Amino acid sequence: MTALPEAVSLHPSNSPLEAFSGVIARTKTGPLYSAGLAIVAFAMVLLPLLYLALIAFTAWAVLWHLKNDTWIFDGPSGRAGFSQFLMYLGPAVAGGMAEAAQETNPQRVNVLIGQEFHATGLT
């Protein structure tokens, strides 16, 4: 067994900082590192804003569809009436169901959406 160096203290200290002595020199970072850091910080702020904008745009698009696509009902009625009704209210109902499911179990909704994309070959 070897002897302990003199710099190591066998007495417990109150703070881990007491084990460090001397000055730690700050390393200089280059301008490209600073520019990259600024770009990443900007992206961290921009991504949530883009997400909120996408949600707002989707809500606006569904409302626009409900207001302007009433031409779906102009064709013949009868058996086609139910499919026309589904085409008209489908986006609004799907959005409402996805929102309700996302609030109750967000991880399950993400798994289901991933399985749908995988099944259709979109991933």
Summary of the structure (lengths in Angstrom):
residues: 123
radius of gyration: 30.2
end to end distance: 59.8
largest distance: 97.0
contacts: 199
relative contact order: 0.04
helix: 72%
strand: 0%
